[in-house]
Amino acid sequence: MGFYPHSADDVRKMVEKLRINNVDELFSSINKKKLNPEINLPEPLTENEAFEELKKLANMNFSDMICFTGAGSYDHYVPAIVDEISGRSEFYTAYTPYQAEVSQGTLQTIYEFQSMICALTGMEVSNASMYDGASALAESIIVAMNQKKKSNIVLIPENINPDYVKVIYTYIAGLDINVVRVPINKNGLLDINFLKNYQNIGQVGALVVQNPNFFGLMETQIDEIIKFKQENSIMLIGVVNPITLPVFKTAPDIDYDILTGEAQPLGMYRSFGGPYIGFIATKEKYLRKLPGRIVGMTDDTEGNRCFVLTLQAREQHIRRDKATSNICSNQALCATRAAVFMSVLGKQGMKELAFVNIQKARELMEILLKKGFELKYNGTFFNEFVVYCKNAADIHEKLLKKGIMLGIKLEDSSFLNMKDCLLICATEKSSLKNFEKLEKALDEVTI
């Protein structure tokens, strides 16, 4: 904000015009103590001293803490080129560019992002991104529920990210959509028997499946889920971690109608919760139902390739109350970062990244099992898993004091029967050195 000083003559003319005696009268209605508060400021610092003080304060944000947490936000390595390219002035915007004639670079980047999401998921079309994974799922449910007349029930398993569920309830609060929670079995997976015996199946419009689910487990009953979906003509919505897609089944193998997820692992820092980026990919026949923005490629009047925003008629500024969604923007900067990240790693690099995450999680699990923890669920998991220990909360607090955050306490979440359970995560950044520090710390803590 600029500062524009006023000369004595400027002030004199102003007070005369306002018919007051002095400038202080403009603030007479404000409590004098609030107008001129006493601020206990420290002595002035040199630039170097100020830098050291700020660094000290920043270090209070767990910057040196060893962190084994996931639960929807993951500590992946971000190549330096992601920061370098996305930080260029021509890309540095979080808003969708409207003026195609001056925004070809950003529009092309978003187009490439859409294309890469389609390649990664195996779906036919993708939008330009959403605000985060939670809003992407909520928007997908609305799209799905509009496809089947007289349906007002969406089935959501208990092993879905609880933060996503809160967002869903907020989104559908004013709509004729009811959520029915599908229980989980003893293995932490969706209870397929509940689906088979559900009585109001005629009112069901969609089924949501998170894979891997919130506990990091891969659903092993996919064939039965697909059969249930096809027999009852309902929409199947998948919620996925994009890092898993190169090594686990994707849309060509699973009959997803809509595939959503959080793309934070693709080049975004955790940043205390955002900004993140959601994605939605679907079948081409639902293209016109997609919320948000879609960038298309075409030719200009001279036959040159160009990029434009397309299919905007579904949005609120055109259709108003008939709009599919109220979202009219996207996370352009985050989409740029994701596109750069996927470009740098390539198909083989993405696959290798997935395998390293699987390996690191197995290594961390073996350490914890040796130290007296037990697995809550047996089954195939990606980079997260749940462990049990009779005094887990106490151990968690003691490790925090040693600079180690051993997952999150599930007893603090909305899950039942999760007392003394921790959700643990490892990524490619979980180094051998960090594992050794954890082992040493656990030896000093009574389990």
C-alpha positions in Angstrom: 0.0 0.0 0.0 1.4 3.4 -0.9 1.9 6.2 1.6 0.9 9.7 0.5 2.0 12.4 2.9 0.0 15.6 3.3 1.6 19.0 3.6 0.5 21.5 6.3 -1.5 23.4 3.6 -3.2 20.1 2.5 -4.3 19.5 6.1 -5.5 23.1 6.6 -7.7 22.9 3.4 -9.1 19.6 4.5 -10.1 20.7 8.0 -11.7 23.9 6.6 -13.7 21.9 4.1 -14.9 19.6 6.9 -15.6 22.5 9.2 -13.5 21.0 12.1 -10.7 22.4 14.2 -8.1 19.8 13.6 -7.5 16.3 12.3 -7.8 14.7 15.7 -11.6 15.5 15.7 -11.9 12.9 12.9 -11.1 10.2 15.4 -12.9 11.6 18.4 -15.4 8.7 18.5 -12.6 6.2 18.9 -11.4 5.3 22.4 -8.1 7.0 22.9 -6.5 3.9 24.4 -7.4 2.0 21.3 -6.4 4.8 19.0 -2.9 5.1 20.5 -2.3 1.8 22.3 0.9 1.2 24.3 2.9 -1.5 22.4 5.7 -3.2 24.2 8.1 -3.4 21.4 11.7 -4.7 21.8 14.8 -2.6 21.2 15.6 -2.1 17.5 17.5 -4.9 15.7 19.9 -5.0 12.9 18.9 -6.8 9.7 20.9 -9.8 10.6 19.5 -9.9 14.2 16.0 -9.6 12.9 16.6 -12.5 10.5 17.9 -14.7 13.3 14.9 -13.8 15.5 12.4 -14.6 12.7 14.2 -17.9 12.0 13.9 -18.7 15.7 10.1 -18.1 15.6 9.8 -20.1 12.4 11.5 -23.1 14.0 8.6 -23.2 16.5 6.4 -24.4 13.6 7.8 -28.0 13.9 10.3 -27.3 11.0 12.8 -29.7 12.5 10.3 -32.3 13.7 10.3 -35.8 12.2 6.8 -36.3 11.1 5.1 -39.6 10.2 1.6 -38.2 9.5 -0.6 -38.4 6.5 -4.4 -38.5 6.7 -4.9 -36.7 3.4 -1.8 -34.4 3.5 1.6 -36.0 2.6 5.2 -34.9 2.9 6.6 -35.7 -0.6 9.7 -34.3 -2.2 9.1 -31.4 -4.5 11.8 -31.0 -7.2 13.3 -27.5 -7.4 12.2 -27.1 -10.9 8.5 -27.0 -9.7 9.2 -23.9 -7.6 11.3 -22.4 -10.3 8.7 -22.7 -13.1 5.6 -22.1 -11.1 7.2 -19.0 -9.5 7.6 -17.2 -12.9 5.5 -14.1 -13.1 3.5 -15.4 -16.1 2.3 -18.4 -14.1 2.0 -16.9 -10.7 -1.7 -16.7 -10.3 -4.3 -18.8 -8.4 -7.2 -17.7 -10.6 -8.5 -19.0 -13.9 -7.3 -16.7 -16.8 -10.3 -15.3 -18.7 -8.5 -13.4 -21.4 -7.4 -16.1 -23.7 -5.5 -13.7 -26.0 -3.0 -12.9 -23.2 -3.1 -16.1 -21.2 -2.1 -18.8 -23.6 0.8 -20.0 -21.4 -1.4 -20.6 -18.4 -4.3 -22.0 -20.4 -1.9 -24.5 -22.1 -0.5 -25.5 -18.7 -4.0 -26.2 -17.4 -4.8 -28.1 -20.6 -1.7 -30.2 -20.1 -2.7 -30.8 -16.4 -6.1 -32.0 -17.6 -4.5 -34.4 -20.1 -2.1 -35.7 -17.5 -4.9 -36.4 -15.0 -6.7 -38.3 -17.8 -3.5 -40.3 -18.5 -2.9 -41.0 -14.8 -6.5 -42.0 -14.0 -7.4 -43.7 -17.2 -10.6 -41.6 -17.5 -11.6 -39.7 -20.6 -12.0 -36.1 -19.5 -10.9 -33.9 -16.6 -11.7 -30.4 -15.5 -9.1 -27.7 -14.7 -9.0 -28.6 -11.0 -11.0 -27.9 -7.9 -10.2 -26.2 -4.6 -9.2 -29.4 -2.8 -9.9 -33.1 -2.6 -12.9 -32.6 -0.3 -14.7 -30.1 -2.5 -13.9 -32.3 -5.5 -15.7 -35.2 -3.9 -18.7 -33.1 -2.8 -19.1 -31.7 -6.3 -18.8 -35.2 -7.8 -21.6 -36.5 -5.6 -23.9 -33.7 -6.8 -23.0 -34.5 -10.4 -23.7 -38.2 -9.8 -27.0 -37.7 -8.0 -28.3 -35.7 -10.9 -27.9 -38.6 -13.3 -30.5 -40.9 -11.7 -34.1 -39.6 -11.4 -35.9 -40.1 -8.0 -32.7 -41.0 -6.3 -31.8 -39.1 -3.1 -29.4 -41.4 -1.2 -25.6 -41.5 -1.5 -23.7 -44.4 0.1 -20.5 -43.3 1.9 -18.4 -45.9 3.8 -17.2 -45.2 7.3 -13.5 -45.5 6.2 -13.7 -42.2 4.1 -11.6 -39.3 5.3 -13.7 -37.7 8.0 -12.8 -34.2 6.9 -14.2 -35.0 3.5 -17.5 -36.1 5.0 -17.9 -32.8 6.9 -17.5 -30.9 3.6 -20.0 -33.2 1.9 -22.6 -32.5 4.6 -22.0 -28.8 4.1 -22.4 -29.0 0.4 -25.6 -30.9 0.4 -27.3 -29.1 3.3 -29.8 -27.4 1.0 -30.3 -30.3 -1.4 -32.5 -33.3 -1.4 -29.6 -35.7 -0.9 -29.3 -38.0 2.1 -26.1 -39.7 3.2 -26.2 -43.3 4.4 -22.9 -44.5 6.0 -21.8 -48.0 5.0 -20.1 -49.8 8.0 -16.7 -51.3 7.7 -15.8 -54.9 8.4 -13.2 -56.3 10.9 -10.5 -55.7 8.2 -11.2 -52.0 7.9 -12.7 -52.4 4.5 -16.2 -51.5 3.1 -18.8 -54.1 4.4 -20.0 -55.6 1.1 -22.7 -57.5 2.9 -24.3 -54.3 4.0 -24.6 -53.2 0.4 -26.1 -56.6 -0.7 -28.7 -56.4 2.0 -29.6 -52.7 1.8 -33.3 -52.3 1.5 -33.7 -48.8 -0.1 -31.5 -49.6 -3.1 -34.0 -48.0 -5.5 -33.3 -44.6 -4.0 -29.5 -44.9 -4.2 -27.9 -42.7 -6.8 -24.2 -43.1 -6.0 -21.7 -45.1 -4.0 -18.4 -43.5 -2.9 -15.3 -45.7 -2.5 -12.0 -44.3 -1.2 -9.1 -46.5 -2.4 -6.8 -46.5 -0.5 -9.2 -45.6 2.2 -8.5 -43.3 5.2 -6.6 -46.1 7.0 -4.3 -46.6 4.0 -5.9 -49.9 3.0 -6.6 -51.0 -0.5 -10.1 -52.3 -1.0 -9.9 -55.9 -2.0 -13.6 -56.4 -2.9 -13.5 -54.2 -6.1 -15.1 -56.9 -8.3 -18.1 -57.3 -5.9 -18.4 -53.5 -5.7 -18.5 -53.2 -9.5 -21.1 -55.9 -9.7 -23.2 -54.2 -7.0 -22.9 -50.9 -9.0 -23.9 -52.4 -12.3 -26.7 -54.5 -11.0 -28.4 -51.5 -9.4 -27.5 -48.9 -12.0 -25.9 -46.5 -9.6 -22.9 -44.2 -10.1 -19.6 -45.3 -8.7 -17.3 -42.5 -7.4 -13.7 -43.2 -6.6 -11.5 -41.2 -4.2 -7.9 -41.9 -4.9 -4.4 -40.9 -4.0 -2.8 -40.0 -7.4 0.6 -41.4 -6.3 -1.0 -44.9 -6.2 -2.4 -44.9 -9.7 0.7 -46.1 -11.6 0.7 -49.4 -9.6 -2.8 -50.1 -8.6 -6.0 -50.6 -10.6 -7.4 -47.5 -12.3 -10.5 -46.6 -14.3 -9.9 -49.1 -17.2 -9.9 -51.9 -14.7 -12.6 -50.5 -12.4 -15.9 -49.2 -13.7 -15.7 -45.8 -12.1 -18.1 -43.2 -13.4 -16.2 -40.3 -11.6 -12.7 -40.4 -10.1 -11.7 -37.7 -7.7 -8.8 -37.0 -5.3 -6.4 -34.6 -3.7 -3.5 -33.7 -5.9 -1.4 -32.2 -3.1 1.1 -35.0 -3.4 1.9 -33.8 -7.0 4.2 -31.0 -6.2 2.4 -29.1 -3.4 4.0 -28.5 0.0 1.8 -29.4 3.1 1.9 -25.7 4.1 -0.2 -26.1 7.2 -3.3 -27.1 5.1 -3.2 -25.4 1.8 -3.6 -24.2 -0.8 -4.3 -27.7 -2.1 -5.9 -28.9 -5.4 -8.6 -31.3 -6.1 -9.2 -33.1 -9.4 -12.2 -34.6 -11.1 -12.0 -37.0 -14.0 -14.9 -38.7 -15.6 -16.4 -40.4 -18.7 -16.9 -38.2 -21.8 -20.6 -38.5 -21.6 -20.6 -36.6 -18.4 -18.3 -33.8 -19.7 -21.1 -31.2 -19.8 -22.0 -32.0 -16.2 -18.5 -31.3 -14.8 -18.3 -28.3 -12.4 -15.7 -25.6 -12.6 -13.5 -24.8 -15.6 -12.4 -26.8 -18.6 -9.7 -25.7 -21.0 -10.1 -26.7 -24.6 -7.7 -26.7 -27.6 -8.9 -25.2 -30.9 -7.6 -23.1 -33.9 -7.8 -19.4 -34.2 -9.0 -17.5 -37.3 -5.6 -17.9 -38.9 -5.4 -21.6 -38.3 -3.0 -21.5 -35.4 -3.4 -23.8 -32.4 -4.7 -22.0 -29.3 -6.3 -22.6 -25.9 -9.6 -21.3 -24.5 -12.0 -21.8 -21.7 -14.9 -23.9 -22.9 -18.3 -25.3 -21.8 -19.1 -22.4 -19.5 -22.8 -22.5 -20.0 -23.3 -24.8 -17.1 -22.1 -22.2 -14.6 -23.9 -19.8 -12.3 -23.1 -16.6 -14.3 -25.0 -18.0 -17.3 -27.6 -20.5 -16.0 -28.0 -19.1 -12.4 -30.4 -21.4 -10.5 -30.0 -24.1 -13.2 -26.3 -24.2 -12.8 -24.6 -27.6 -12.0 -22.2 -25.9 -9.6 -21.4 -22.6 -8.0 -17.6 -23.1 -8.6 -16.4 -20.9 -11.5 -12.7 -21.0 -10.9 -9.9 -23.4 -10.3 -6.5 -23.7 -8.6 -4.5 -22.5 -11.6 -1.1 -22.1 -9.7 -1.4 -25.5 -8.1 -2.4 -27.1 -11.4 0.7 -25.6 -12.9 2.8 -27.1 -10.1 1.2 -30.5 -10.6 1.7 -30.4 -14.3 5.4 -29.6 -13.9 5.8 -32.3 -11.2 4.2 -35.0 -13.5 6.2 -33.8 -16.5 9.5 -34.0 -14.6 8.8 -37.5 -13.1 7.2 -39.0 -16.2 5.4 -42.3 -16.4 8.4 -44.4 -15.1 9.2 -41.9 -12.4 5.7 -41.9 -11.0 5.7 -45.6 -10.9 9.0 -45.7 -9.0 7.7 -43.1 -6.6 4.7 -45.3 -5.8 6.9 -48.3 -5.1 9.3 -46.4 -2.9 6.3 -45.2 -0.8 5.1 -48.8 -0.4 8.6 -49.9 0.6 9.1 -47.1 3.1 5.8 -47.8 4.8 6.7 -51.5 5.1 10.0 -50.6 6.7 8.3 -48.3 9.2 5.8 -50.9 10.0 8.5 -53.5 10.8 10.2 -51.1 13.2 7.0 -50.5 15.1 6.1 -54.2 15.3 9.5 -54.9 16.7 8.9 -52.2 19.4 5.6 -53.7 20.6 3.0 -52.2 18.4 0.3 -54.3 16.7 -1.4 -53.8 13.3 -5.0 -52.8 13.7 -5.9 -54.2 10.3 -4.2 -56.8 8.2 -4.3 -56.2 4.5 -2.6 -54.4 1.6 -1.8 -50.8 2.4 0.0 -48.0 0.5 2.0 -45.5 2.6 -0.3 -45.5 5.7 -1.4 -48.0 8.2 -3.0 -48.2 11.7 -1.2 -49.5 14.7 -2.5 -50.3 18.2 -0.7 -50.0 21.6 -2.4 -49.9 25.0 -0.8 -46.5 25.9 -0.5 -45.0 22.5 -1.6 -41.5 23.5 1.1 -41.4 26.2 3.8 -42.6 23.8 2.6 -40.1 21.2 3.0 -37.2 23.7 6.5 -38.4 24.9 7.7 -38.7 21.3 6.5 -35.2 20.5 8.8 -33.9 23.3 11.6 -35.7 21.5 10.8 -34.0 18.2 8.9 -36.9 16.6 5.3 -36.9 15.6 4.3 -40.6 15.3 1.2 -40.3 13.2 -2.2 -39.0 14.4 -4.3 -40.3 17.3 -7.5 -41.8 15.8 -9.3 -41.6 19.2 -9.4 -37.9 18.6 -11.3 -38.4 15.3 -14.8 -39.5 14.6 -13.9 -43.2 14.4 -15.4 -45.6 16.9 -13.3 -48.2 18.7 -10.1 -46.5 17.8 -8.8 -45.8 21.3 -5.0 -46.3 21.5 -4.7 -46.4 17.7 -2.4 -44.3 15.6 -2.5 -43.7 11.8 1.1 -43.8 10.7 2.5 -42.6 7.3 5.8 -42.9 5.5 6.8 -41.4 2.2 10.0 -41.3 0.1 11.2 -38.5 2.4 11.2 -40.9 5.4 14.9 -41.5 5.6 16.9 -44.2 7.2 18.3 -41.6 9.6 14.8 -40.7 10.7 13.9 -44.3 11.2 17.0 -44.8 13.4 16.0 -41.7 15.5 12.6 -43.2 15.9 13.9 -46.5 17.0 16.2 -44.8 19.6 13.4 -42.7 20.9 11.1 -45.7 21.2 13.7 -47.5 23.3 13.6 -44.6 25.7 9.8 -44.7 25.9 7.9 -47.4 27.8 5.5 -49.3 25.6 
